Amino acid sequence: MSITQQDIDKMYEGNLKFWDEAWKRVTKPHKELPKLPYIHELTRKLKKYQVKKVLDLGCGSGWLSIFISKYGFNVTGIDLSSPAIELAKTWAQEDNANVNFIAGDLLNLPFEKGSFDAIVCNSILEHFRLDQAKILFDKLHNILADKGFFFGCFDAVGTGKGDYFELPDSTHIYTDLMRQGMMLRNYSDQELRELLSGFDILSFDKNNYGSRLVWARKK
Ligand SMILES: C[S@@+](CC[C@H](N)C(=O)[O-])C[C@H]1O[C@@H](n2cnc3c(N)ncnc32)[C@H](O)[C@@H]1O
């Protein structure tokens, strides 16, 4: 049976639903900083690059946005899930963190050309199909200021347990109960480099878990 574009669109809706439902079950923001060795290096570099306005893509309940804001950057965090954004807003208020949290789909970013000096993201791209990732990177290029910076942590995913079926571009659509509807795609180094063709790649490192840590600058 061949898959139609309508089927694929429905799967994307299923993925959005998966995230929204997953966040609805969370009652407290994830306040503990993940053990990601790059995060201190991240703020150091943002300072070095004289960044002022930062966008955190797929911010979840806000840990990275709030962490960065503590270093004096003007931060906006966006996530499609309203429950996640509500958790993030409450946390920011309690913690006196000045972050602009917005609920929205990354494929429909509500920002004007050149709005940010830097865009950061942790474990996000893996939840988009390849055709969507291309659209996303065009948009990111557009909303970054001239010579703006991009930092992404791109995980190696899709090799663990779970039931799924695979789209022609190798995106997995999970069918097991825990992750029903979630989309996951493993991006190769080459694909990441191609997605960043509008940028100069400043560094491209791999950690012990196979995550790619990439700094790039808009050409
Ligand atoms: C693996 S979590 C990572 C969250 C956070 N960046 C972190 O490091 O903990 C993926 C996040 O992406 C969000 N997300 C998935 N698809 C999205 C989309 N199309 N637009 C905006 N956010 C999305 C989910 O709601 C979820 O919070």
Ligand as a Chemical Component Dictionary entry (heavy atoms), coordinates in Angstrom:
data_LIG
# 
_chem_comp.id                   LIG 
_chem_comp.type                 NON-POLYMER 
_chem_comp.pdbx_formal_charge   0 
_chem_comp.three_letter_code    LIG 
# 
loop_
_chem_comp_atom.comp_id 
_chem_comp_atom.atom_id 
_chem_comp_atom.alt_atom_id 
_chem_comp_atom.type_symbol 
_chem_comp_atom.charge 
_chem_comp_atom.model_Cartn_x 
_chem_comp_atom.model_Cartn_y 
_chem_comp_atom.model_Cartn_z 
_chem_comp_atom.pdbx_ordinal 
LIG C1  C1  C 0  13.309 15.618 23.030 1  
LIG S1  S1  S 1  12.390 16.987 23.586 2  
LIG C2  C2  C 0  13.710 18.165 23.878 3  
LIG C3  C3  C 0  13.252 19.292 24.759 4  
LIG C4  C4  C 0  14.361 20.271 25.174 5  
LIG N1  N1  N 0  14.976 20.918 24.045 6  
LIG C5  C5  C 0  15.387 19.590 26.013 7  
LIG O1  O1  O 0  16.566 19.674 25.714 8  
LIG O2  O2  O -1 15.012 18.963 27.032 9  
LIG C6  C6  C 0  11.649 17.570 22.102 10 
LIG C7  C7  C 0  10.810 18.836 22.293 11 
LIG O3  O3  O 0  10.439 19.330 21.018 12 
LIG C8  C8  C 0  9.115  19.775 21.052 13 
LIG N2  N2  N 0  8.638  19.694 19.670 14 
LIG C9  C9  C 0  8.508  18.577 18.898 15 
LIG N3  N3  N 0  8.053  18.905 17.683 16 
LIG C10 C10 C 0  7.922  20.259 17.669 17 
LIG C11 C11 C 0  7.477  21.194 16.687 18 
LIG N4  N4  N 0  7.080  20.806 15.487 19 
LIG N5  N5  N 0  7.463  22.517 17.015 20 
LIG C12 C12 C 0  7.842  22.944 18.258 21 
LIG N6  N6  N 0  8.275  22.089 19.225 22 
LIG C13 C13 C 0  8.304  20.769 18.932 23 
LIG C14 C14 C 0  8.417  18.824 22.016 24 
LIG O4  O4  O 0  7.234  19.349 22.566 25 
LIG C15 C15 C 0  9.520  18.623 23.061 26 
LIG O5  O5  O 0  9.419  19.560 24.101 27 
# 
loop_
_chem_comp_bond.comp_id 
_chem_comp_bond.atom_id_1 
_chem_comp_bond.atom_id_2 
_chem_comp_bond.value_order 
_chem_comp_bond.pdbx_ordinal 
LIG C1  S1  SING 1  
LIG S1  C2  SING 2  
LIG S1  C6  SING 3  
LIG C2  C3  SING 4  
LIG C3  C4  SING 5  
LIG C4  N1  SING 6  
LIG C4  C5  SING 7  
LIG C5  O1  DOUB 8  
LIG C5  O2  SING 9  
LIG C6  C7  SING 10 
LIG C7  O3  SING 11 
LIG C7  C15 SING 12 
LIG O3  C8  SING 13 
LIG C8  N2  SING 14 
LIG C8  C14 SING 15 
LIG N2  C9  SING 16 
LIG N2  C13 SING 17 
LIG C9  N3  DOUB 18 
LIG N3  C10 SING 19 
LIG C10 C11 SING 20 
LIG C10 C13 DOUB 21 
LIG C11 N4  SING 22 
LIG C11 N5  DOUB 23 
LIG N5  C12 SING 24 
LIG C12 N6  DOUB 25 
LIG N6  C13 SING 26 
LIG C14 O4  SING 27 
LIG C14 C15 SING 28 
LIG C15 O5  SING 29 
# 
